[in-house]
Amino acid sequence: EEILDAVLENPDAPPEVSSENPDALIRVLKNGNCPSLTARSTLGYQLGLKDESELYLRLISNTGSGFFSKEWVACSVIEQLINGSTELTSTSFKALFPNKSVNTGGFVMAVIKALGLIQPNPQNSRWHQQMPEMTFEQVAIEAMIQEEETEKMVSPKATGKRKHKEG
């Protein structure tokens, strides 16, 4: 409504968009795939970094037919949800995406399980619990190390020798 009012007041001025595009502000550190909790489909996800300090996660694909939200969610919010928890279910993650597809919570749970942040609870296989000592920060560091190693393998190594023209 504010944008509409601004356009009506000064129709020649370019409209100002009040909300920033989070996709443009987040640098992707890791693209990954993992099975869904039911193992009936493969999920694609991204781990990203905003302002060189805040980690984000989002779902980007599903080989199955289930819908999901592609919005970024702060990893700090996910960690608050799982910290100390021993009875996590896909329903636990619905709160991360209010009024979005109910699949999204279960898909996020599958991703964080694949990343090693949660594991099945030994007392009840329907529940999951936080993996002690595992954080998104550790996952991000591993992703950056892997990326560096991949770049080293792809980039030609300089030998330090120069070829001289024979003349």
LUMGU-807173 format. One record per residue (C-alpha): residue number from 1; residue in one letter; x, y, z negated. Coordinates in steps of 0.25 Angstrom, whole numbers. Layout:
NUM	A	X	Y	Z
...
//
This chain:
1	E	0	0	0
2	E	12	10	-3
3	I	18	7	10
4	L	4	10	17
5	D	3	23	10
6	A	17	27	14
7	V	14	24	28
8	L	1	32	28
9	E	8	44	21
10	N	20	44	31
11	P	17	35	43
12	D	30	39	51
13	A	39	34	39
14	P	43	19	39
15	P	36	11	28
16	E	44	8	16
17	V	43	-6	11
18	S	43	-7	-4
19	S	47	-21	-6
20	E	61	-26	-1
21	N	62	-39	7
22	P	69	-49	-2
23	D	73	-57	9
24	A	83	-46	14
25	L	88	-45	0
26	I	92	-59	-2
27	R	104	-66	3
28	V	102	-81	6
29	L	113	-89	-1
30	K	107	-103	1
31	N	98	-109	11
32	G	93	-123	7
33	N	84	-135	8
34	C	78	-144	-2
35	P	67	-154	-3
36	S	53	-150	-9
37	L	50	-156	-22
38	T	42	-167	-15
39	A	53	-169	-5
40	R	42	-168	6
41	S	49	-155	12
42	T	62	-148	13
43	L	62	-133	7
44	G	71	-122	12
45	Y	76	-112	2
46	Q	85	-100	1
47	L	93	-95	-11
48	G	96	-80	-10
49	L	103	-69	-17
50	K	98	-55	-19
51	D	107	-43	-23
52	E	118	-53	-25
53	S	112	-57	-38
54	E	98	-63	-38
55	L	96	-76	-32
56	Y	83	-80	-25
57	L	76	-92	-19
58	R	66	-94	-8
59	L	60	-105	0
60	I	61	-104	15
61	S	56	-117	21
62	N	48	-130	19
63	T	48	-142	28
64	G	35	-146	23
65	S	21	-139	24
66	G	21	-132	10
67	F	20	-117	10
68	F	29	-109	1
69	S	34	-94	-2
70	K	47	-90	4
71	E	49	-78	-6
72	W	62	-77	-13
73	V	61	-80	-28
74	A	72	-75	-38
75	C	80	-87	-43
76	S	80	-80	-57
77	V	65	-82	-58
78	I	66	-97	-54
79	E	77	-99	-64
80	Q	69	-92	-75
81	L	58	-102	-71
82	I	67	-115	-72
83	N	76	-111	-84
84	G	74	-121	-95
85	S	62	-127	-88
86	T	60	-142	-89
87	E	46	-144	-83
88	L	47	-136	-70
89	T	37	-140	-59
90	S	34	-134	-45
91	T	23	-126	-53
92	S	33	-120	-61
93	F	38	-112	-49
94	K	25	-107	-44
95	A	26	-95	-53
96	L	38	-90	-44
97	F	29	-88	-32
98	P	15	-84	-37
99	N	4	-84	-27
100	K	13	-92	-17
101	S	12	-106	-11
102	V	12	-116	-23
103	N	23	-124	-15
104	T	33	-113	-17
105	G	36	-117	-32
106	G	38	-131	-29
107	F	47	-128	-17
108	V	55	-118	-26
109	M	56	-129	-36
110	A	62	-139	-26
111	V	72	-129	-21
112	I	77	-126	-36
113	K	77	-141	-38
114	A	86	-143	-26
115	L	95	-132	-30
116	G	97	-139	-43
117	L	91	-129	-53
118	I	80	-139	-58
119	Q	79	-154	-59
120	P	68	-164	-62
121	N	65	-165	-77
122	P	69	-179	-82
123	Q	57	-180	-91
124	N	47	-177	-80
125	S	50	-178	-65
126	R	39	-168	-62
127	W	46	-157	-69
128	H	59	-150	-66
129	Q	69	-143	-75
130	Q	80	-133	-74
131	M	94	-139	-71
132	P	103	-134	-82
133	E	114	-124	-78
134	M	109	-123	-63
135	T	105	-109	-58
136	F	102	-102	-45
137	E	115	-95	-46
138	Q	123	-108	-46
139	V	115	-112	-33
140	A	118	-99	-27
141	I	133	-100	-30
142	E	133	-114	-24
143	A	126	-109	-12
144	M	136	-97	-10
145	I	148	-107	-12
146	Q	142	-116	-1
147	E	140	-105	8
148	E	154	-100	7
149	E	159	-114	9
150	T	150	-116	22
151	E	155	-102	27
152	K	170	-107	25
153	M	167	-120	33
154	V	160	-112	44
155	S	170	-100	45
156	P	183	-103	53
157	K	195	-102	44
158	A	206	-92	47
159	T	219	-98	48
160	G	227	-85	47
161	K	235	-88	60
162	R	233	-79	72
163	K	234	-83	86
164	H	244	-75	94
165	K	243	-73	109
166	E	255	-78	116
167	G	259	-68	126
//
